[in-house]
Amino acid sequence: MTTVIVLAIVGLGLSGCGKWCASQGMGRAASEPRQRVIVATDIGGTDPDDFQSLVHLLVYADRFDLEGLISSPYGPGRKEHILKVIDLYERDYVHLRTYCSKYPTPDALRAIAKQGAFEGAGLQGFGAATEGSDWIIRCARRGDPRPLWVLVWGGIDELAQALHEAPDILPKLRVYFIGGPNKKWSVDAYQYIVTHHPRLWIIEANATYRGWFVGGNQDGEWGNKAFVAAHVAGHGALGDFFAAQLGGSLKMGDSPSLGYLLHGTPEDPSQPSWGGRFVRAWERPHVVVHQIAGTEDRLEQFGVFELALPLGEQLPAQPEARLVVENQESAGAVGADGRMHLRFSPKDAKTYSYTIRSNVPALEGRTGALMSVRPAPDAAQNPSPRLPHWWTDDPAPEVAEGPHLGARTVSRWREDFLRDFAARLDRRRVSAADSR
């Protein structure tokens, strides 16, 4: 009789969330603690794929202890864009809740939505505290023994500000940074962290994340457009909103950070996961040029290129300069050395041309070129002792998807993570049909 009662209680417990809610990733036991997660996103900014990734996150919100949703934009993104997606979640919540009681309420999600800085802090890499940076500090200092995962989908400025204000939180943090273009837009904050907080535990995914939408099984229903049409559109308010982004094509390029926590061994980035497999970082490339030469300067892809140029004799009261590279303009600043500093991070391996726009006569109209080259295939054999917990894309050619380093360590799981996502969205479709 005792055995029957115990089994009945266990059955009731599982029925509250079902197999979907109780499922675990590879190498993870059901008894392991839930991950604490903060997301910093540039949603509403330069790329609508953050909208797709936030939908993906909310569909899996039962699997984590979500503690923060921070708007950390480059461009027009604001907290209101996070709240817009939460409003859609509220329409689906009644159905999601029937499958797992651990889904947070819409009001609970609104309470953890925070605004970050509207602009980068400039050369020093930090500025004034924001609601977002204060929230990271507050969460990290809670009396919770679990690490705090910060998934950075946009600029890394809020994290840099939090570390500047409260360096004591560093040991508590685990960071997955979708770098590449985001590193380009927040290069000053990135360089501040590398220089002043080299012991941070961080995955710097500059190209690996592209395996979420490039490569892998793209046949039939698994193609980027076909998947959205078959498994996302018509699947609740969140599914319809997802399908309305990017012309109905799947990208959600920030979702590998979530996939890393869903299926893998989070404390060991060298192991396989839906979010990729990584290697210990070698010294982070940083080239400082003090004079614009007549030939191309050379820098490793995803490194930091920095001009530190003399101002000459004819100076305005407030010297200003901007570095114009393709579609990007980045503001410079006069450093303690009296030179104008301008930074750029190349996301592609190619030659870039640049122009300086400035109210300083010695700088206005100056032009130059930068050759960005792929890292050596064996670069990971020389990990930096200065960066003991820093991880990055595997430069080995066999795990690249075309030009995208490390992307095959994600794309190999494409059918698995999309099938899992589809199963969750299909439940929403069934629930919606049953409710009519």
Residue pairs with C-beta under 8 A, 6 or more apart in sequence:
14 22
16 100
16 101
17 62
17 99
17 100
17 101
17 102
18 99
18 100
20 99
20 100
20 423
20 424
20 427
21 62
21 63
21 99
21 100
21 101
21 102
22 30
24 30
24 32
25 261
25 262
25 263
25 264
25 273
25 274
26 263
26 264
26 272
26 273
27 264
27 265
27 271
28 263
28 264
28 265
33 146
34 63
34 64
34 65
34 146
35 64
35 65
35 146
35 149
35 261
35 266
36 64
36 65
36 67
36 139
36 144
36 146
36 147
36 148
36 149
37 64
37 65
37 66
37 67
37 68
37 148
37 149
37 151
37 261
38 66
38 67
38 68
38 69
38 70
38 135
38 136
38 139
38 148
38 149
38 150
38 151
39 54
39 57
39 66
39 68
39 69
39 70
39 150
39 151
39 153
40 68
40 70
40 72
40 116
40 132
40 150
40 151
40 152
40 153
40 154
40 155
40 156
40 158
40 159
41 50
41 53
41 54
41 69
41 70
41 71
41 72
41 77
41 82
41 153
41 154
41 254
42 50
42 71
42 72
42 73
42 74
42 75
42 77
42 153
42 154
42 155
42 182
42 185
43 50
43 51
43 54
43 71
43 73
43 77
43 81
43 82
43 85
43 153
43 154
44 50
44 51
44 71
44 73
44 76
44 77
44 78
44 80
44 81
45 73
45 74
45 75
45 76
45 77
45 154
46 74
46 75
46 77
46 181
46 185
47 181
47 253
48 245
48 246
49 245
49 246
49 251
49 252
49 253
49 254
50 77
50 153
50 154
50 254
51 81
51 85
51 241
51 242
51 245
52 242
52 245
52 246
52 250
52 251
52 252
52 255
53 153
53 252
53 253
53 254
53 255
53 258
54 69
54 82
54 85
55 85
55 88
55 238
55 239
55 241
55 242
55 252
56 242
56 252
56 255
56 258
56 421
57 66
57 255
57 258
58 85
58 86
58 89
58 109
58 238
59 96
59 238
59 421
59 424
59 425
59 428
60 258
60 262
60 424
61 89
61 103
61 104
61 109
62 96
62 99
62 100
62 102
62 103
63 102
63 261
63 262
64 261
66 104
66 109
66 112
67 112
67 139
67 148
68 112
68 114
68 132
68 135
68 136
68 139
69 82
69 109
69 112
69 113
69 114
70 113
70 114
70 115
70 116
70 132
70 135
70 136
70 158
71 77
71 78
71 79
71 81
71 82
71 113
71 114
71 115
71 116
71 132
72 116
72 117
72 132
72 152
72 154
72 155
72 156
72 157
72 158
73 116
73 118
73 154
73 155
74 120
74 154
74 155
74 182
74 185
74 186
77 154
78 115
79 113
79 114
79 115
82 113
83 110
83 113
85 238
85 241
86 106
86 109
86 110
86 113
87 106
88 237
88 238
88 241
89 106
89 109
89 237
89 238
90 106
91 236
91 237
92 236
92 237
92 238
92 428
93 103
93 105
93 106
95 236
95 427
95 428
95 431
95 432
95 435
96 103
96 428
97 103
98 431
99 427
99 431
112 135
114 130
114 131
114 132
114 135
115 130
115 131
115 132
116 130
116 131
116 132
116 133
116 155
116 157
116 158
117 127
117 128
117 130
117 132
117 133
117 157
117 158
117 161
120 155
120 157
120 185
120 186
120 188
120 189
120 331
121 127
121 157
121 160
121 161
121 188
121 189
122 188
122 331
122 333
123 188
123 332
123 333
123 335
123 341
123 343
124 188
124 192
124 333
125 160
125 164
125 188
125 189
125 190
125 191
125 192
125 193
125 196
126 157
126 160
126 161
126 164
126 189
126 192
127 161
128 161
129 161
129 165
130 158
130 161
132 158
132 161
133 158
133 159
133 161
133 162
133 165
134 162
134 165
136 148
136 150
136 158
136 159
136 162
136 169
137 162
137 165
137 166
137 169
139 148
140 148
140 162
140 166
140 169
140 172
140 173
141 166
141 168
141 169
141 172
147 172
147 173
147 174
147 201
148 172
148 173
148 174
149 174
149 175
149 176
149 261
149 266
150 159
150 173
150 174
150 175
150 176
151 175
151 176
151 178
151 254
151 257
151 258
152 159
152 175
152 176
152 177
152 178
152 182
152 257
153 178
153 182
153 254
153 257
154 182
154 185
154 186
155 182
155 185
155 186
155 189
156 177
156 182
156 183
156 186
156 189
156 190
156 193
157 186
157 189
159 173
159 175
159 189
159 193
160 186
160 189
160 190
160 192
160 193
161 189
162 169
163 169
163 170
163 193
163 196
163 197
163 200
164 192
164 196
167 197
170 197
170 199
170 200
173 200
173 201
174 201
174 202
174 266
174 267
175 200
175 201
175 202
175 203
176 202
176 203
176 205
176 256
176 257
176 260
176 275
177 183
177 202
177 203
177 204
177 205
178 205
178 209
178 253
178 254
178 256
178 257
179 190
179 204
179 205
179 206
179 302
180 205
180 206
180 207
180 209
180 210
180 302
180 347
181 347
183 190
183 204
183 206
183 302
183 345
183 347
184 328
184 344
184 345
184 346
184 347
185 328
187 304
187 330
187 343
187 344
187 345
188 343
190 304
190 345
191 286
191 304
191 306
191 343
193 200
193 202
194 284
194 286
194 387
198 386
198 387
198 390
199 387
199 388
199 389
200 389
200 390
201 389
201 390
202 389
202 390
202 391
203 260
203 269
203 278
203 391
203 392
204 281
204 390
204 391
204 392
204 393
205 256
205 257
205 275
205 276
205 278
205 392
205 393
205 406
206 301
206 302
206 347
206 392
206 393
206 405
207 302
207 393
207 403
207 404
207 405
207 406
207 407
208 256
208 275
208 276
208 278
208 393
208 394
208 404
208 405
208 406
208 407
208 409
208 410
209 253
209 254
209 256
209 257
209 275
209 276
209 407
209 410
210 253
210 401
210 404
210 407
210 410
211 256
211 276
211 401
211 404
211 406
211 407
211 408
211 409
211 410
211 411
211 412
211 414
212 251
212 252
212 253
212 255
212 256
212 259
212 410
212 411
212 414
212 417
213 224
213 250
213 251
213 252
213 253
214 401
214 402
214 404
214 407
214 411
215 401
215 402
215 404
215 407
215 408
215 411
215 414
216 222
216 410
216 411
216 412
216 413
216 414
216 415
217 414
217 415
218 224
218 414
220 226
221 227
221 230
221 231
222 414
222 415
222 418
224 249
224 250
224 251
225 248
225 249
225 250
227 250
227 418
227 422
228 242
228 243
228 248
228 249
228 250
229 243
229 248
230 422
231 418
231 421
231 422
231 425
231 426
232 239
232 242
232 243
232 250
232 425
233 239
233 240
233 243
233 248
234 240
234 243
234 429
235 425
235 426
235 428
235 429
235 432
236 425
236 428
236 429
236 431
236 432
238 428
239 425
239 428
239 429
256 274
256 275
256 276
256 410
257 275
258 275
259 273
259 274
259 275
259 410
259 413
259 417
260 266
260 273
260 274
260 275
260 276
261 275
262 274
262 275
262 417
262 420
263 273
263 274
263 413
263 416
263 417
264 271
264 272
264 273
264 274
264 275
265 271
265 273
266 273
269 277
269 278
269 391
270 277
270 278
270 279
270 391
271 277
272 409
272 413
274 410
274 413
274 416
274 417
275 410
276 393
276 406
276 407
276 409
276 410
277 394
277 399
277 406
277 409
278 391
278 392
278 393
278 394
278 406
278 409
279 380
279 383
279 391
279 392
279 393
279 394
279 395
280 380
280 383
280 384
280 387
280 390
280 391
280 392
281 383
281 384
281 387
281 390
281 391
281 392
282 375
282 379
282 380
282 382
282 383
282 384
283 384
283 386
283 387
284 303
284 304
284 384
284 387
284 390
285 299
285 300
285 302
285 303
285 304
285 375
286 303
286 304
286 306
287 297
287 298
287 299
287 303
287 304
287 305
287 306
288 306
288 307
288 308
289 297
289 305
289 306
289 307
289 308
290 308
290 309
290 310
290 339
291 309
292 307
292 309
292 366
292 367
292 368
293 368
295 369
296 351
296 368
296 369
296 370
296 371
297 305
297 368
297 369
297 370
297 371
298 370
298 371
298 373
299 305
299 346
299 370
299 371
299 372
299 373
300 372
300 373
300 374
300 375
301 346
301 347
301 348
301 349
301 372
301 373
301 374
301 375
302 345
302 346
302 347
303 345
303 346
303 372
304 343
304 344
304 345
305 343
305 344
305 345
305 346
305 370
306 341
306 342
306 343
306 344
307 323
307 332
307 340
307 341
307 342
307 343
307 356
307 368
308 335
308 337
308 339
308 340
308 341
309 339
309 340
309 342
309 356
309 362
309 363
309 366
310 338
310 339
310 362
311 319
311 334
311 338
311 339
311 340
311 360
311 362
311 363
312 360
312 361
312 362
312 363
313 362
314 360
314 361
314 362
315 360
316 359
316 360
318 359
319 334
319 340
319 358
319 359
319 360
320 331
320 332
320 358
320 359
320 360
321 331
321 332
321 340
321 342
321 356
321 357
321 358
321 359
321 360
321 363
322 329
322 330
322 331
322 332
322 342
322 356
322 357
322 358
323 329
323 330
323 332
323 342
323 343
323 344
323 354
323 355
323 356
324 354
324 355
324 356
324 357
325 344
325 352
325 353
325 354
326 352
328 344
329 357
330 342
330 343
330 344
332 340
332 341
332 342
332 343
332 358
333 340
333 341
334 340
334 341
335 341
340 358
340 360
340 363
342 356
344 352
344 354
344 370
346 352
346 370
346 372
348 372
348 403
349 372
349 373
349 374
349 403
350 371
350 372
351 369
351 370
351 371
351 372
352 369
352 370
352 371
352 372
353 367
353 368
353 369
354 367
354 368
354 369
354 370
355 365
355 366
355 367
356 363
356 364
356 365
356 366
356 367
357 364
357 365
358 364
374 395
374 403
374 405
375 395
375 405
376 395
377 395
377 396
377 397
378 395
379 395
380 394
380 395
380 396
384 390
393 405
393 406
394 405
394 406
394 409
395 405
395 406
398 408
399 405
399 406
399 407
399 408
399 409
400 406
400 407
400 408
401 407
401 408
401 411
